[in-house]
Amino acid sequence: MRMVFRFFWGELRRRGVFRVCSVYMVAAWGASMGAAELFPAFGLSDSAFRWFVIIAALGVPVSACLAWFFDMTSAGIIKDQGPKSRAVLPAKDNFSETQIISNELPPVVEVNWQDERGRCRKQLSSDFLIGRGVECEISFDDPKVSRRHAKIYYAQGRWWIEDLQSSNGTRVDTKRITKMALPEECDICLSDTSPLVSLRLLFTSGETIVVAVNNQEETAT
């Protein structure tokens, strides 16, 4: 639900609904102030002024709907085409990895591992923890795994993994990290005795964006 709300809020901003409604309300307020002065001068009754204010107020949701469905461009007013796909490629040497993220709903994280229970799989669409504690969505009964070992969360349009100061560290594809953006597929190792955890991002809808992942975002030790 939180991700759906985040997407809806982002669409309101992208389509300029807040901007259009703000401009309309300022204009309607100014027109109402002018009507309050001019209506008596032309002999119009108070009921006419009240109807003017009501009609102006009803224009707020109308302007919001128009801003949602249409976009004003140099070519005129056209129907909104939705988010456009775009590619941001590495411009410098410190950008060496790329990540694909969804333009609409965030991708689902598929988690696969194998332990004494057999092969396990979960699909998670919100932030989750990996560790030994019972509060973790992905938990292992391994003394070398910290109670809250690592956190995987969605922020800034991408999924991230962050080590929570665990005793044995977190390795992503054999590299020990403090924090980094998740690639489309990777393997996570929490200790030399814990199961290998495989992560995969599942894109469910919308176009995709290819973005560069700055290696300076991660800290290797």
N, C-alpha and C positions, 0 to 999 in steps of 0.2 A: 504493500500500500504506500509506503514512504517513497519508493522508487517511482511509482505511478504519479504521485503528487509532485515529485521533483521534475519529472518529465513534463507534466502539465504546466507547472510554474515556468519552466524554461521556454515552453512554447508560447506562453503569454508574453514573455519578454521578447522572444525572437520575432513574433508577429507584430510587436509594437502596440499591443492592446492597452497597456498602461499609459503610454505616451498619447495615444489618440483620445482615450477617455479623459486624461488630464486636460488636454487642450480644449476638448468639447466642454467640460465642466466650467473652465475659466471663461470661455466664450458665452456659455449659457448664463453664468452668474452676471457677467457684464450686461448681457441683453435684458436680464430681469431687472437690474438696477435702472437701465434706461427706460424700460416699460413702466416701472413704478412712477417715473417722472412724467412720461409722455401720455400714458393712458388717461389720467384726469384732464390733461389739457385738451384732449380730443373728445372728452365727454364719455369715455368708456367706463363701464361700471367696475366695481371691485371683483365681481364674478368673472369678468373677462380676463382680468389680471391673474386670478387664481387658475383659470384654465390655461393661460399662457405658461405659468410656472409648472403646472402638471405635465403639459406637453413637453416642455423643456427637460423635465426630469425623466420622462419616458424615453427621451433620446439617448440617455446614457447606455442602457443595454443595447439599443440599436447600433450605436457607434461601436460598442465592443464587438458585436457580431460582425459588422462590416470589416473591422480591423482584423478579426480572426480569419475571415474567408478571402479578403482581398488585400492586395499590396499596391501601393502607389509607387510607380517607377517612372523613369524618363520617357518610357514608351506609353505611359498612361496607366490607368487602373486595370490591373490584371488579377486573376485568381491566384491565391497563394499556392505555390508549387511544392510546399513542404521543405524539410531540410535538404540542402544540397550536399552531395558527397564531395569531399575534397581530400587532397593528399598533401601532407607536409613531409618533405623528404629531408634527410640529414643534410645540413649545410656545412658542418664542421666535423673534424675528426672525433670530437668528444660525443658525437651522436652516432652510435654504431648499431643500435638495436631499434627495431620498429615494433609497434603494437597496433592491433586492429581493434577498434572499439565501435560500438553501435551508435548510430546517429539518433536513435529513438530510445527504446528501453535498454538499460544496461544488460550486458550478456550474463547468462547464468554460469556459475562456476561448477563444473562437474569434478568431483573428487573421487578418485579410485585408489584403493589400497587392498592389501591382503594380509590377514593376521590369522590367529588360531581359529577364528570363526569362519574363515574362508575368504572369498573375494567379496569386497564391500564397495558400494558406490552410493554417493549422495549428490544431489543437485541443489545448490544453494543460491538464492537470489539476493540475500542480504548479508551484512557483515557477520563473520563468524570467527571462532577461536579454535586453535589446535593445541592440544596439550594433554596432561594426565588428569586434570580435574573433571568432575562430573558436569560442571557448567559448560564445558567445551562441546561444541557441536561435533568435532572430530576428536575423539579421545583414545589414548593408548595406555594400557596398564604396563608401563615401562618406567623403572626408577630413574633412568637417564633422561627421560622427558620431563620437563618442568610442568608444574600444575597449569600454568598459563604460558605456553611456550611461544606461540606466534599468533598474530592476528591478521586476518585478511579482510580488507574493507574497500568500499567503493568511494572514491573522492576525485574531484577534478576531471571527471569524465573517463576514469579508468580504474581498474582494480589494482590494489597495492597489497604487498605482504610486508609485515614488520615484525622483527624479532623482539619479544618482550623481555629483554635482558635475561634470556634463558641461560642455564648453567652450561649447556653443551653447544649452544649456538644453533642457527638455522642455515641450511645450505640449499640454494636453488641451483639445480644443475651443477652440483659439486662446488659451487662458489659460495663461501660464507658471506652472508649479507646482514645488514642492520635494517635497511628498508629499500625496497625497489618496486617498480611497476611490474606487474605480472605480464609475461609474454603470453601468446595465444596458447602455448602448451609448455609445461615444464614439470620437473620432478623435484620434490622437496624431501630432504633428509633431516630428521631431528636429532638422531644419534646413531651410533654404529650398530645398535641392537633393535631400533624401532623400524617398523615397516616403511618402505619407500612409498611416498604419497605422490600420486600423479594428478596434476591439475590441468583442466582444459576449459577454455572459454567457449560457451555455446551461444551463437548469435541467433536470436529468435525472430527478429523483424527489423525492417528498415534498411537503409543503405549503410555503408560502412565508411569509417574514416581511418586512414593510415597515418599514425603520428609517430614522430621520433621520440625515443626514450633516451633522456640524457643520462649517460653513465655516471655523472656526478651526483645523481639522485641516490645512488646506492653507495654503501660504505662497506668495503671488503676489509677483512682482518686476517 
